[in-house]
Amino acid sequence: MAQRTTLVVLAAGEGTRMKSALPKVLHRIAERPMIGHAVAAARMAGADRIAVVVGPGRDDVAAAARKASGGAEIFMQKERLGTAHAVLAAKDAFAKGENLLVVFGDTPLLRPETLRAMREELNRAAVVVLGFRAAQPRGYGRLIVQDGKLTAIREEKDATETERAVSLCNAGAMAIKGKHALSLLSAIGNRNSKQEFYLTDAVELANARGLIASVIEASEEEVMGVNDRKQLSEAEAVLQKRLREAAMEAGVTLVAPETVFLSSDTKFGRDVTVEPNVVFGPGVTIGDNVTIRAFSHLEGAAVGNGARVGPFARLRPGAKLSAEVHIGNFVEVKEATLAKGAKANHLAYIGDASVGEGANIGAGTITCNYDGFEKHRTEIGKGAFIGTNSSLVAPVKIGAGAYIGSGSVIVSDVPDDALALGRGRQVVKKGWAKKLRAKRAAPKAAGKDKSGKRKAAKRR
Protein backbone atom coordinates (compact mmCIF):
# COMPACT_ATOMS: atom_id res chain seq x y z
CA MET A 1 0.00 0.00 0.00
CA ALA A 2 1.32 3.44 -0.92
CA GLN A 3 2.28 5.76 1.91
CA ARG A 4 -0.49 8.22 2.74
CA THR A 5 0.32 11.85 1.95
CA THR A 6 -0.80 15.02 3.69
CA LEU A 7 -0.59 18.22 1.70
CA VAL A 8 -0.08 21.41 3.69
CA VAL A 9 -0.85 24.69 1.93
CA LEU A 10 0.74 27.75 3.52
CA ALA A 11 -1.68 30.65 3.17
CA ALA A 12 -1.15 32.85 6.22
CA GLY A 13 0.51 35.78 4.44
CA GLU A 14 -1.39 38.98 3.80
CA GLY A 15 0.40 39.96 0.58
CA THR A 16 0.90 43.67 1.24
CA ARG A 17 2.47 44.20 -2.20
CA MET A 18 -0.90 43.47 -3.78
CA LYS A 19 -2.15 46.78 -2.31
CA SER A 20 -5.50 45.18 -1.58
CA ALA A 21 -7.92 44.55 1.28
CA LEU A 22 -8.30 41.04 -0.14
CA PRO A 23 -5.78 38.42 1.08
CA LYS A 24 -3.28 37.58 -1.64
CA VAL A 25 -4.31 33.94 -2.03
CA LEU A 26 -7.92 34.97 -2.75
CA HIS A 27 -7.00 36.95 -5.84
CA ARG A 28 -8.31 35.07 -8.83
CA ILE A 29 -6.61 33.51 -11.83
CA ALA A 30 -8.88 32.07 -14.52
CA GLU A 31 -11.82 32.79 -12.20
CA ARG A 32 -10.47 30.66 -9.35
CA PRO A 33 -8.72 31.96 -6.20
CA MET A 34 -5.00 31.17 -6.16
CA ILE A 35 -5.44 28.93 -3.15
CA GLY A 36 -8.06 27.01 -5.12
CA HIS A 37 -5.46 26.20 -7.77
CA ALA A 38 -3.04 24.86 -5.16
CA VAL A 39 -5.72 22.69 -3.59
CA ALA A 40 -7.00 21.45 -6.96
CA ALA A 41 -3.50 20.40 -8.01
CA ALA A 42 -3.10 18.52 -4.74
CA ARG A 43 -6.36 16.67 -5.21
CA MET A 44 -5.42 15.68 -8.76
CA ALA A 45 -2.00 14.55 -7.50
CA GLY A 46 -3.71 12.14 -5.12
CA ALA A 47 -3.14 13.81 -1.73
CA ASP A 48 -5.01 11.86 0.94
CA ARG A 49 -5.41 14.76 3.33
CA ILE A 50 -5.32 18.52 2.75
CA ALA A 51 -4.46 20.99 5.49
CA VAL A 52 -4.42 24.76 5.01
CA VAL A 53 -2.59 27.14 7.34
CA VAL A 54 -4.24 30.56 7.60
CA GLY A 55 -3.62 33.72 9.59
CA PRO A 56 -5.77 34.93 12.48
CA GLY A 57 -9.27 36.03 11.51
CA ARG A 58 -8.98 34.74 7.96
CA ASP A 59 -12.29 32.92 7.75
CA ASP A 60 -12.53 34.00 4.10
CA VAL A 61 -9.35 32.11 3.19
CA ALA A 62 -10.54 29.07 5.15
CA ALA A 63 -13.91 29.12 3.35
CA ALA A 64 -12.25 29.31 -0.08
CA ALA A 65 -9.96 26.39 0.79
CA ARG A 66 -12.85 24.25 1.99
CA LYS A 67 -14.86 25.03 -1.12
CA ALA A 68 -11.98 24.13 -3.43
CA SER A 69 -11.11 20.91 -1.63
CA GLY A 70 -14.51 19.69 -0.50
CA GLY A 71 -13.44 19.93 3.14
CA ALA A 72 -9.81 20.89 3.84
CA GLU A 73 -8.72 20.97 7.47
CA ILE A 74 -7.91 24.49 8.64
CA PHE A 75 -5.08 25.39 11.02
CA MET A 76 -4.09 28.82 12.30
CA GLN A 77 -0.63 30.31 12.53
CA LYS A 78 -1.19 32.82 15.32
CA GLU A 79 2.25 34.44 14.94
CA ARG A 80 4.22 34.71 11.71
CA LEU A 81 7.50 33.15 12.76
CA GLY A 82 8.62 31.58 9.49
CA THR A 83 7.70 28.81 7.10
CA ALA A 84 8.69 25.88 9.32
CA HIS A 85 6.67 27.40 12.14
CA ALA A 86 3.70 27.65 9.76
CA VAL A 87 3.97 23.97 8.76
CA LEU A 88 4.13 22.91 12.41
CA ALA A 89 0.86 24.75 13.01
CA ALA A 90 -0.69 21.86 11.04
CA LYS A 91 1.31 19.07 12.69
CA ASP A 92 -1.85 17.25 13.83
CA ALA A 93 -2.50 16.51 10.15
CA PHE A 94 0.74 14.55 9.68
CA ALA A 95 1.77 13.57 13.22
CA LYS A 96 0.93 9.90 12.62
CA GLY A 97 3.71 9.48 10.09
CA GLU A 98 2.06 10.48 6.83
CA ASN A 99 4.34 11.73 4.07
CA LEU A 100 4.31 15.52 4.02
CA LEU A 101 4.04 17.73 0.96
CA VAL A 102 4.25 21.50 1.49
CA VAL A 103 3.20 24.08 -1.10
CA PHE A 104 2.48 27.79 -1.02
CA GLY A 105 -0.92 29.30 -1.72
CA ASP A 106 0.58 31.98 -3.97
CA THR A 107 2.12 29.58 -6.52
CA PRO A 108 -0.99 28.75 -8.54
CA LEU A 109 0.64 27.20 -11.61
CA LEU A 110 2.04 23.99 -10.10
CA ARG A 111 0.98 20.96 -12.11
CA PRO A 112 -0.40 17.79 -10.49
CA GLU A 113 2.23 15.69 -12.27
CA THR A 114 4.98 17.71 -10.58
CA LEU A 115 3.51 17.07 -7.15
CA ARG A 116 3.16 13.37 -8.00
CA ALA A 117 6.83 13.28 -8.99
CA MET A 118 7.77 14.77 -5.62
CA ARG A 119 5.68 12.12 -3.83
CA GLU A 120 7.30 9.33 -5.81
CA GLU A 121 10.80 10.67 -5.10
CA LEU A 122 10.15 10.07 -1.38
CA ASN A 123 10.58 6.37 -2.14
CA ARG A 124 14.34 7.02 -2.23
CA ALA A 125 14.85 10.35 -0.43
CA ALA A 126 13.87 11.71 2.98
CA VAL A 127 13.55 15.30 1.76
CA VAL A 128 12.60 16.43 -1.75
CA VAL A 129 12.84 20.06 -2.82
CA LEU A 130 11.24 21.54 -5.92
CA GLY A 131 13.74 23.51 -7.98
CA PHE A 132 13.95 25.40 -11.26
CA ARG A 133 16.58 26.79 -13.60
CA ALA A 134 16.31 30.58 -13.33
CA ALA A 135 17.12 32.77 -16.30
CA GLN A 136 18.03 35.49 -13.77
CA PRO A 137 18.84 33.73 -10.48
CA ARG A 138 19.59 36.87 -8.51
CA GLY A 139 17.47 37.05 -5.36
CA TYR A 140 16.59 33.33 -5.23
CA GLY A 141 17.89 30.74 -2.82
CA ARG A 142 20.36 28.41 -4.59
CA LEU A 143 20.15 24.63 -4.46
CA ILE A 144 23.60 23.24 -3.75
CA VAL A 145 23.97 19.77 -5.22
CA GLN A 146 27.00 17.56 -4.73
CA ASP A 147 27.39 14.05 -6.15
CA GLY A 148 23.72 14.02 -7.14
CA LYS A 149 22.54 14.89 -3.62
CA LEU A 150 21.08 18.16 -2.36
CA THR A 151 23.29 19.36 0.48
CA ALA A 152 21.91 22.82 1.22
CA ILE A 153 19.62 25.66 0.22
CA ARG A 154 21.72 28.79 0.34
CA GLU A 155 20.14 32.25 0.45
CA GLU A 156 21.89 34.67 -1.88
CA LYS A 157 23.15 36.93 0.90
CA ASP A 158 24.87 33.94 2.51
CA ALA A 159 26.18 32.38 -0.73
CA THR A 160 29.77 32.37 -1.94
CA GLU A 161 30.65 33.68 -5.40
CA THR A 162 30.74 30.11 -6.67
CA GLU A 163 27.34 29.33 -5.17
CA ARG A 164 25.83 32.51 -6.63
CA ALA A 165 26.81 31.28 -10.08
CA VAL A 166 24.46 28.31 -9.62
CA SER A 167 21.25 28.70 -11.69
CA LEU A 168 19.31 25.90 -9.92
CA CYS A 169 17.02 27.77 -7.53
CA ASN A 170 14.57 26.96 -4.77
CA ALA A 171 10.89 27.03 -5.79
CA GLY A 172 9.63 26.67 -2.21
CA ALA A 173 7.65 23.43 -2.33
CA MET A 174 9.05 20.55 -0.29
CA ALA A 175 8.20 16.92 0.48
CA ILE A 176 9.39 15.06 3.60
CA LYS A 177 9.11 11.34 4.26
CA GLY A 178 6.54 10.68 6.94
CA LYS A 179 8.75 8.99 9.52
CA HIS A 180 11.16 11.96 9.48
CA ALA A 181 8.80 14.91 8.98
CA LEU A 182 7.89 15.85 12.53
CA SER A 183 11.38 15.19 13.88
CA LEU A 184 13.11 17.32 11.25
CA LEU A 185 10.66 20.20 11.50
CA SER A 186 10.83 20.24 15.29
CA ALA A 187 14.64 20.44 15.16
CA ILE A 188 14.70 23.60 13.05
CA GLY A 189 15.96 26.57 15.05
CA ASN A 190 15.67 30.31 14.70
CA ARG A 191 19.28 31.41 15.04
CA ASN A 192 19.14 33.93 12.22
CA SER A 193 18.78 37.68 11.82
CA LYS A 194 14.98 37.54 11.78
CA GLN A 195 14.72 34.88 14.50
CA GLU A 196 12.35 32.86 12.33
CA PHE A 197 12.06 29.13 11.68
CA TYR A 198 12.85 28.39 8.03
CA LEU A 199 11.60 25.28 6.23
CA THR A 200 14.72 25.33 4.04
CA ASP A 201 16.86 24.35 7.06
CA ALA A 202 15.35 20.85 6.84
CA VAL A 203 17.82 20.03 4.03
CA GLU A 204 20.97 20.56 6.06
CA LEU A 205 19.43 18.82 9.08
CA ALA A 206 18.61 15.80 6.90
CA ASN A 207 22.19 15.69 5.59
CA ALA A 208 23.57 15.93 9.13
CA ARG A 209 21.52 12.84 10.03
CA GLY A 210 22.79 10.91 7.04
CA LEU A 211 19.47 11.16 5.19
CA ILE A 212 19.17 11.77 1.46
CA ALA A 213 17.83 15.07 0.14
CA SER A 214 17.11 15.45 -3.57
CA VAL A 215 15.69 17.83 -6.16
CA ILE A 216 12.79 17.57 -8.59
CA GLU A 217 12.99 20.22 -11.32
CA ALA A 218 10.11 22.15 -12.87
CA SER A 219 10.04 24.99 -15.37
CA GLU A 220 10.50 28.54 -14.13
CA GLU A 221 7.08 29.38 -15.50
CA GLU A 222 5.38 26.62 -13.50
CA VAL A 223 6.79 27.71 -10.14
CA MET A 224 6.02 31.39 -10.64
CA GLY A 225 5.02 33.05 -7.38
CA VAL A 226 2.54 35.91 -7.28
CA ASN A 227 3.39 38.86 -5.06
CA ASP A 228 1.91 41.84 -6.90
CA ARG A 229 -0.59 42.76 -9.61
CA LYS A 230 1.97 42.52 -12.39
CA GLN A 231 2.84 38.95 -11.47
CA LEU A 232 -0.89 38.21 -11.14
CA SER A 233 -1.41 39.24 -14.76
CA GLU A 234 1.61 37.19 -15.86
CA ALA A 235 0.25 34.10 -14.11
CA GLU A 236 -3.15 34.71 -15.73
CA ALA A 237 -1.51 34.77 -19.16
CA VAL A 238 0.30 31.49 -18.50
CA LEU A 239 -2.81 29.72 -17.28
CA GLN A 240 -4.95 31.04 -20.14
CA LYS A 241 -2.41 29.67 -22.60
CA ARG A 242 -2.60 26.27 -20.90
CA LEU A 243 -6.40 26.26 -20.90
CA ARG A 244 -6.62 27.25 -24.56
CA GLU A 245 -4.15 24.58 -25.60
CA ALA A 246 -6.02 21.94 -23.60
CA ALA A 247 -9.31 22.96 -25.21
CA MET A 248 -7.89 22.77 -28.73
CA GLU A 249 -6.24 19.42 -28.01
CA ALA A 250 -9.67 18.17 -26.93
CA GLY A 251 -11.22 19.17 -30.26
CA VAL A 252 -12.39 22.76 -29.73
CA THR A 253 -11.83 25.25 -32.55
CA LEU A 254 -10.67 28.62 -31.22
CA VAL A 255 -10.63 30.93 -34.22
CA ALA A 256 -8.39 33.47 -32.46
CA PRO A 257 -7.14 31.69 -29.31
CA GLU A 258 -5.36 34.70 -27.81
CA THR A 259 -8.67 36.62 -27.64
CA VAL A 260 -10.66 33.91 -25.85
CA PHE A 261 -10.61 33.84 -22.04
CA LEU A 262 -11.51 30.66 -20.21
CA SER A 263 -12.34 29.78 -16.63
CA SER A 264 -10.55 26.96 -14.86
CA ASP A 265 -13.76 24.91 -14.84
CA THR A 266 -14.99 25.57 -18.40
CA LYS A 267 -16.17 22.31 -19.97
CA PHE A 268 -16.46 21.73 -23.74
CA GLY A 269 -18.05 18.98 -25.79
CA ARG A 270 -16.85 17.87 -29.21
CA ASP A 271 -16.69 19.99 -32.35
CA VAL A 272 -17.26 23.29 -30.60
CA THR A 273 -16.32 26.50 -32.41
CA VAL A 274 -15.52 29.66 -30.48
CA GLU A 275 -15.14 32.87 -32.44
CA PRO A 276 -12.90 35.80 -31.35
CA ASN A 277 -13.32 37.86 -28.19
CA VAL A 278 -15.42 35.48 -26.11
CA VAL A 279 -15.22 35.34 -22.30
CA PHE A 280 -16.16 32.26 -20.29
CA GLY A 281 -16.82 32.99 -16.62
CA PRO A 282 -17.05 30.25 -13.98
CA GLY A 283 -19.50 27.37 -14.23
CA VAL A 284 -19.96 27.09 -18.01
CA THR A 285 -20.68 23.79 -19.75
CA ILE A 286 -20.81 23.59 -23.55
CA GLY A 287 -22.29 20.62 -25.43
CA ASP A 288 -21.33 19.11 -28.79
CA ASN A 289 -21.46 20.98 -32.12
CA VAL A 290 -22.01 24.36 -30.48
CA THR A 291 -20.99 27.68 -32.02
CA ILE A 292 -20.19 30.61 -29.74
CA ARG A 293 -19.98 33.69 -31.89
CA ALA A 294 -17.79 36.73 -31.35
CA PHE A 295 -17.98 39.12 -28.38
CA SER A 296 -20.20 36.90 -26.23
CA HIS A 297 -19.95 36.54 -22.44
CA LEU A 298 -21.03 33.37 -20.64
CA GLU A 299 -21.13 32.66 -16.91
CA GLY A 300 -22.85 29.92 -14.92
CA ALA A 301 -24.57 28.67 -18.08
CA ALA A 302 -25.21 25.31 -19.75
CA VAL A 303 -25.41 25.21 -23.56
CA GLY A 304 -26.91 22.14 -25.24
CA ASN A 305 -25.83 20.26 -28.34
CA GLY A 306 -26.09 22.12 -31.62
CA ALA A 307 -26.95 25.44 -30.01
CA ARG A 308 -25.76 28.78 -31.34
CA VAL A 309 -24.91 31.76 -29.16
CA GLY A 310 -24.10 35.29 -30.25
CA PRO A 311 -22.55 37.40 -31.53
CA PHE A 312 -22.73 39.92 -28.67
CA ALA A 313 -24.81 37.62 -26.45
CA ARG A 314 -24.75 37.39 -22.68
CA LEU A 315 -25.59 34.23 -20.75
CA ARG A 316 -25.79 34.88 -17.02
CA PRO A 317 -25.93 32.36 -14.15
CA GLY A 318 -28.82 29.93 -14.42
CA ALA A 319 -29.11 30.13 -18.21
CA LYS A 320 -29.85 26.66 -19.60
CA LEU A 321 -30.06 26.25 -23.35
CA SER A 322 -31.32 22.92 -24.69
CA ALA A 323 -30.33 21.42 -28.04
CA GLU A 324 -30.49 23.63 -31.14
CA VAL A 325 -31.44 26.80 -29.27
CA HIS A 326 -30.47 30.03 -31.01
CA ILE A 327 -29.48 33.07 -28.95
CA GLY A 328 -28.56 35.99 -31.16
CA ASN A 329 -27.01 39.42 -30.96
CA PHE A 330 -27.67 41.56 -27.90
CA VAL A 331 -29.77 38.90 -26.18
CA GLU A 332 -29.37 38.41 -22.43
CA VAL A 333 -30.52 35.26 -20.63
CA LYS A 334 -30.57 34.85 -16.85
CA GLU A 335 -32.10 32.09 -14.65
CA ALA A 336 -34.03 30.84 -17.66
CA THR A 337 -34.46 27.53 -19.46
CA LEU A 338 -34.99 27.41 -23.21
CA ALA A 339 -36.27 24.10 -24.60
CA LYS A 340 -35.13 22.47 -27.82
CA GLY A 341 -35.18 24.71 -30.88
CA ALA A 342 -36.34 27.86 -29.11
CA LYS A 343 -35.06 31.10 -30.66
CA ALA A 344 -34.32 34.62 -29.47
CA ASN A 345 -32.33 36.01 -32.34
CA HIS A 346 -31.88 39.64 -31.36
CA LEU A 347 -32.37 42.40 -28.80
CA ALA A 348 -34.19 40.56 -26.01
CA TYR A 349 -34.01 39.98 -22.26
CA ILE A 350 -35.15 36.61 -20.94
CA GLY A 351 -34.90 36.45 -17.15
CA ASP A 352 -36.50 34.09 -14.63
CA ALA A 353 -38.35 32.29 -17.38
CA SER A 354 -39.01 29.00 -19.10
CA VAL A 355 -39.38 28.97 -22.88
CA GLY A 356 -41.03 26.01 -24.57
CA GLU A 357 -39.77 23.93 -27.46
CA GLY A 358 -39.69 25.76 -30.77
CA ALA A 359 -40.93 29.05 -29.32
CA ASN A 360 -39.85 32.27 -31.03
CA ILE A 361 -38.97 35.41 -29.07
CA GLY A 362 -39.15 38.56 -31.20
CA ALA A 363 -36.73 41.47 -31.15
CA GLY A 364 -37.11 43.86 -28.24
CA THR A 365 -39.00 41.37 -26.07
CA ILE A 366 -38.54 41.69 -22.31
CA THR A 367 -39.65 39.45 -19.48
CA CYS A 368 -40.41 42.01 -16.79
CA ASN A 369 -39.31 39.84 -13.89
CA TYR A 370 -38.60 42.32 -11.08
CA ASP A 371 -41.19 44.45 -9.28
CA GLY A 372 -38.67 46.32 -7.14
CA PHE A 373 -38.88 43.80 -4.31
CA GLU A 374 -39.09 40.26 -5.69
CA LYS A 375 -38.36 38.29 -8.85
CA HIS A 376 -41.25 36.60 -10.70
CA ARG A 377 -41.31 33.97 -13.43
CA THR A 378 -42.60 33.98 -16.98
CA GLU A 379 -43.66 30.73 -18.66
CA ILE A 380 -43.79 30.59 -22.44
CA GLY A 381 -45.33 27.47 -23.96
CA LYS A 382 -44.22 25.20 -26.77
CA GLY A 383 -44.38 26.82 -30.20
CA ALA A 384 -45.48 30.23 -28.87
CA PHE A 385 -44.71 33.31 -30.97
CA ILE A 386 -43.82 36.50 -29.11
CA GLY A 387 -44.03 39.54 -31.37
CA THR A 388 -41.49 42.32 -31.55
CA ASN A 389 -41.25 44.82 -28.68
CA SER A 390 -43.45 42.86 -26.31
CA SER A 391 -43.26 43.23 -22.53
CA LEU A 392 -44.30 40.16 -20.57
CA VAL A 393 -45.06 41.32 -17.03
CA ALA A 394 -44.36 38.44 -14.63
CA PRO A 395 -45.80 36.39 -13.16
CA VAL A 396 -47.47 35.41 -16.41
CA LYS A 397 -48.03 32.30 -18.55
CA ILE A 398 -48.14 32.27 -22.34
CA GLY A 399 -49.84 29.12 -23.60
CA ALA A 400 -48.53 26.67 -26.16
CA GLY A 401 -48.95 27.92 -29.72
CA ALA A 402 -50.14 31.35 -28.56
CA TYR A 403 -49.39 34.55 -30.49
CA ILE A 404 -48.49 37.84 -28.84
CA GLY A 405 -49.00 40.84 -31.10
CA SER A 406 -46.04 43.16 -31.61
CA GLY A 407 -45.75 46.02 -29.15
CA SER A 408 -48.00 44.37 -26.57
CA VAL A 409 -47.77 44.65 -22.81
CA ILE A 410 -49.05 41.35 -21.42
CA VAL A 411 -50.13 41.36 -17.78
CA SER A 412 -52.49 38.34 -17.73
CA ASP A 413 -52.14 34.68 -18.69
CA VAL A 414 -52.73 33.81 -22.35
CA PRO A 415 -54.44 30.47 -23.22
CA ASP A 416 -53.05 27.95 -25.69
CA ASP A 417 -53.39 28.93 -29.37
CA ALA A 418 -54.82 32.38 -28.49
CA LEU A 419 -53.88 35.79 -29.87
CA ALA A 420 -53.17 38.44 -27.24
CA LEU A 421 -52.93 42.16 -27.99
CA GLY A 422 -52.09 44.64 -25.26
CA ARG A 423 -51.68 48.00 -26.95
CA GLY A 424 -53.67 51.17 -27.68
CA ARG A 425 -55.88 51.26 -30.79
CA GLN A 426 -54.33 53.08 -33.76
CA VAL A 427 -55.95 56.42 -34.68
CA VAL A 428 -55.30 58.13 -38.07
CA LYS A 429 -56.11 61.85 -38.61
CA LYS A 430 -55.74 62.70 -42.29
CA GLY A 431 -53.98 65.97 -43.12
CA TRP A 432 -53.00 66.60 -39.49
CA ALA A 433 -49.24 66.67 -40.14
CA LYS A 434 -49.63 69.11 -43.10
CA LYS A 435 -51.66 71.49 -40.95
CA LEU A 436 -49.08 71.30 -38.16
CA ARG A 437 -46.24 72.21 -40.48
CA ALA A 438 -48.18 75.16 -41.88
CA LYS A 439 -48.99 76.41 -38.40
CA ARG A 440 -45.35 76.21 -37.32
CA ALA A 441 -44.15 77.98 -40.48
CA ALA A 442 -46.51 81.03 -40.18
CA PRO A 443 -44.68 82.88 -37.32
CA LYS A 444 -41.39 82.52 -39.13
CA ALA A 445 -42.83 84.04 -42.31
CA ALA A 446 -44.33 86.97 -40.36
CA GLY A 447 -40.88 87.90 -39.05
CA LYS A 448 -39.51 88.79 -42.52
CA ASP A 449 -40.12 91.90 -44.76
CA LYS A 450 -41.19 91.75 -48.38
CA SER A 451 -37.55 91.47 -49.56
CA GLY A 452 -37.24 88.28 -47.57
CA LYS A 453 -34.93 89.89 -44.98
CA ARG A 454 -35.72 89.70 -41.27
CA LYS A 455 -37.01 93.02 -39.92
CA ALA A 456 -34.68 94.88 -37.52
CA ALA A 457 -35.71 94.64 -33.91
CA LYS A 458 -37.06 97.83 -32.36
CA ARG A 459 -34.76 99.61 -30.00
CA ARG A 460 -36.08 100.03 -26.55
TAJOCOR-V328002 format. One line per field, one symbol per residue. psi: psi as a letter, one per 40 degrees, with the letter a starting at -180 (. if undefined). A space follows every 50 residues. Layout:
# TAJOCOR-V328002
psi: ???
This chain:
# TAJOCOR-V328002
psi: hihihhhhhhfeidfdeefiehideeiihffhidddddddddddefhdhh hhhiihegddddddddddeefihhihhdigfidddddedfddeeeeeiih hhiieegeehiddddddddddedeidhhhhiihhdgeheihihhhhfeih dihhiddeiiddddehehihediiihhdeeddddddehafgidefihhdd edddddddeeihhihhiiidddehiheiddddddddddddddddddddde ehhhdgdeehhiidehhiaifihhiifhhhaifhhhaifihhiifihhhf ihhiheihhaifihhihehhhahfihhahfhhhhfihhiheihgeifihh hfihhiheihhiiehhhgeheediiiihhhiheihhiifihhhihihhih eihhiieihheiihiieihhhgiihhhhhhedddddddddddddddeiad eeihiiihi.
